Amino acid sequence: MSNEFSLNAELRSDEGKGASRRLRRLQNKVPAIIYGGTDAPQSISLAANELNKALAHEAFYSHILTLNLEGKEQQAILRDLQRHPSKPVILHADFQRIDAHHKIHMNVPIHFINETSCIGVKLQGGAISHQMTEVEVNCLPKDLPEYIEVDMANVEIDAIIHLSDLTVPAGVEIIALTHGEDHDLPVASVHAARVSTEAEEPAAAEGGEADQAAEEPGKGE
């Protein structure tokens, strides 16, 4: 997979909550850390606007990234992101260095296609339910897919798509399936659409009241 995301990073020496707050408020930067590989963990910072721009892309979360740090490029993946609970502010980011020769575990998004032309929906009146929106895979960095595609076109009503039904690129392994058949979980299904009975219940209630009034003397006259 080619590197499409590149971020500029700076080393930081100040640690602690106070230093992180100053970094965010006064310099509009996000404190972060990069770890893994043979190098020691490093405390870094990134421009908040640059990071937010990258985070707007779904692919950023499951992509090999390039961090430009002190004139040296480091290949990494985003491992964790801490957001403010009520404000659109990134509090901290964790990046893990990757080695081209060592496999990595990553959550990859699932893209469902041809849902409007799905047989179970278009011809059989069903509805689609998504049980998963991403799947954890194991592979070498070069084989990491941006997403895994699920074609819903020929899925009929009452059918279930499991993890074992997914088509993944060569060299990519779905981690759950390595734990046995009991972990072959559903990804999506087509089920009969539910018919609302809310409109029928008041009508039934009104009919019952009318019948009761007719049976009791003096009512309904």
Beta strands, then each sheet from edge to edge (+ up, - down):
strand 1: 5-11
strand 2: 29-35
strand 3: 42-47
strand 4: 65-69
strand 5: 72-83
strand 6: 90-97
strand 7: 104-113
strand 8: 126-130
strand 9: 134-139
strand 10: 148-151
strand 11: 160-162
strand 12: 173-174
strand 13: 186-192
sheet 1: 1+ 3- 2+ 6+ 5- 4+ 1+
sheet 2: 10+ 7+ 9- 12+
sheet 3: 8+ 13- 11+
end
